[in-house]
Amino acid sequence: MRLSTRGRCRALSGPPNVRKLTWRFIVAALVFLTLSRLGLSLWQWTRVHDAGGLWPILLGGWRIDLSLVAMIVAWPALLSPWLGHRAWPTRIAAWWLRFWWLAFVLLEVSTPQFIVEYDTRPNRLYFEYLTSPHEVLAMLWHGYKLVVAMALVVFALVGWIGFRLLPTRRPDPVPMRGWMRPVATVLAFAVLFVAGRGTLQHRPLNAAQVAFTNDAMVNTLPLNSLYNVLNAAIALGNERSASAVYGKMPEDEMQSIVRSTAGLEGAPLAPEYPSLHRQQATHQGGKPLNLVIILEESLGAQFVGSLGGAGYTPELDKLSNEGWWLTRTYATGTRSARGLEAVTTGFLPTPAEAVLKLPRSQRDFFTLGALLDTFGYHTRFLYGGEAHFDNMRSFFFGNGFNEVVDRATFKTKPVFVGSWGASDEDMFNELHQRLLEDGDKPTLTVAFSVSNHTPWEYPAGRIKAEGDPASNANAVRYADWSIGQFFAKAKQSPYWSHTVFLVVADHDARVFGASLVPVRHFHIPALILGAGVPVKKDDHIVSQVDLAPTLLSLIGISSEHPMLGADLTQRYPDRAIMQYGDNYGYLRDDTLVVLRPNQPATQYRYTVDGEKLDLEAVDPQLEKVVLAHALWPSWAYDKQRYRLPQAVDKAPKD
């Protein structure tokens, strides 16, 4: 039946049906995301210009946007020829599109501050933090009131515009002509399929296809933040096997390379557990020593004067003359869970979550606590905040730690509690009290600080603040002051003479840089001091994964374990391993090899001064070493091969 002139006019000017709502959403989303991308690019113009300019960002961005928008509008677009003139499908479609509009707006509004903090678009950290709402809300309230207020205003305004464009009113009941419905459906399917897939090549569109520069942050600008977060969520669901990200290698070859690089000769102690080996301690005779590991939150080398940094750490600089000062230590990642993973388990990093959060590592996974428990040590984890954060309580209790102490179970009364928990001086007071009470009992204590974290809260009157008291620089000064106060007491205490201490950062603060792996932001301080520790300045390249084997040697524990890190009292591997998002960096001497998802390896000559990276030809043998080390921890996790001998005995055989 033909429409009358009045009917056609009503169809054009009346309340929108599903077809009109779909077109409005497509146009509005593309315009909004383009404007957001332009704004971010202009804000970061120096890095955008150096990386190759605006066009690669816009062209890649339109491909990503069209792909995601096509997936969102697929069902409204395909059903609109058949049901688009009816009221209930129109209302459902309107609310469906409104939801995704708000998701786009929320993520884009969140992006600038996320880039300031993490030098990337919102990623898996965005929803990881949702598991700790108390800490996150406290941090936002105390440190970002103005930013949050402005973001909420923009979110409300742009969200309102979207709701106006996507009304839920009853549409005009004017159906599409019968013969046009199947034609429109087929055409819509074809267009949506091509747009959603993003390419006619073998592999569908992904983030790697719009990456165009060595600057990892700039490579996220062609993406939109909702795409990045959804992509991260899907990746987490797959537990991010390294072989799916970097490629494959025959298992025998991988094992041979990893064992050889770790200095493991001869047949493995247990064929199913190829990294299991016996380490003979350097310290011999007498009772094994106690061990205290102090992880300092976000204390990068950039702040440490004796490492060429800003000079905010006079106490740590003084202590560096009293112990083994490892001047070129590198973190394995950019998150606290990754630093805890490296220092307490010696496990190599992967593109997946740190093992603290993964399901297969919640029991019988190797830790220093599990090992020292078999030697009669009381093993303790101490944290100034709430130990459920990053799944620390569950992981440590499930893997050999006898005691987990957090703010709620402090024996000493905190003098200051901020958004993330008790201040560093309170944590150190609790540590001091616990060590005094331990007496002659052999103990391992892993203590983790909180004060050097946004919103930079600490008790007044401790330091001479410069500028805004609530700043990263002043929080570092306070953290350093707390270290000095603790060691002044520790040296006068009975436990000093039979304890080895490690002070090390979990990672640097705000890791960023215009390179695939910003090596200088993985540089962290590491100092070993206490009973029998040699006093020396050591300029060898060291990874966080080398610290646990070295500490075992210094406290006099000869044992069998699966750690691949080096005992630095016996050999230096002069290599560091760094996981930066999906990019994997392997630094050996002055050569950096970087693996990226679904792309060839790249190799650089790395110069520390000026953070200079000069591209060079890839050494095929070194590339194999790097790939083997990138693949091995995913294999060990998946097959549950990172265990103590006792766990090995009861482990199920595949």
FENCOR-V71000 format. One record per run of one state. SS is the DSSP state (A for helix, B for strand, O for the rest). FROM is the first residue (numbers start at 1). TO is the last residue. If there is no record, write none. Layout:
ss:SS from:FROM to:TO
ss:SS from:FROM to:TO
This chain:
ss:O from:1 to:4
ss:A from:5 to:13
ss:O from:14 to:17
ss:A from:18 to:43
ss:O from:44 to:44
ss:A from:45 to:51
ss:O from:52 to:54
ss:A from:55 to:83
ss:O from:84 to:86
ss:A from:87 to:118
ss:O from:119 to:123
ss:A from:124 to:143
ss:O from:144 to:144
ss:A from:145 to:165
ss:O from:166 to:177
ss:A from:178 to:197
ss:O from:198 to:206
ss:A from:207 to:210
ss:O from:211 to:215
ss:A from:216 to:221
ss:O from:222 to:224
ss:A from:225 to:237
ss:O from:238 to:241
ss:A from:242 to:246
ss:O from:247 to:250
ss:A from:251 to:261
ss:O from:262 to:269
ss:B from:270 to:270
ss:O from:271 to:272
ss:B from:273 to:273
ss:O from:274 to:276
ss:B from:277 to:279
ss:O from:280 to:289
ss:B from:290 to:296
ss:O from:297 to:299
ss:B from:300 to:300
ss:A from:301 to:303
ss:O from:304 to:304
ss:A from:305 to:307
ss:O from:308 to:313
ss:A from:314 to:322
ss:O from:323 to:323
ss:B from:324 to:330
ss:O from:331 to:335
ss:A from:336 to:345
ss:O from:346 to:354
ss:A from:355 to:357
ss:O from:358 to:358
ss:A from:359 to:361
ss:O from:362 to:367
ss:A from:368 to:373
ss:O from:374 to:377
ss:B from:378 to:383
ss:O from:384 to:388
ss:A from:389 to:398
ss:O from:399 to:402
ss:B from:403 to:405
ss:O from:406 to:406
ss:A from:407 to:409
ss:O from:410 to:416
ss:B from:417 to:418
ss:O from:419 to:420
ss:B from:421 to:422
ss:O from:423 to:423
ss:A from:424 to:438
ss:O from:439 to:442
ss:B from:443 to:448
ss:O from:449 to:471
ss:A from:472 to:490
ss:O from:491 to:493
ss:A from:494 to:498
ss:B from:499 to:505
ss:O from:506 to:518
ss:A from:519 to:522
ss:B from:523 to:530
ss:O from:531 to:535
ss:B from:536 to:543
ss:A from:544 to:555
ss:O from:556 to:558
ss:B from:559 to:561
ss:O from:562 to:574
ss:B from:575 to:580
ss:O from:581 to:582
ss:B from:583 to:588
ss:O from:589 to:590
ss:B from:591 to:595
ss:O from:596 to:601
ss:B from:602 to:607
ss:O from:608 to:611
ss:B from:612 to:616
ss:O from:617 to:619
ss:A from:620 to:639
ss:O from:640 to:644
ss:A from:645 to:650
ss:O from:651 to:654
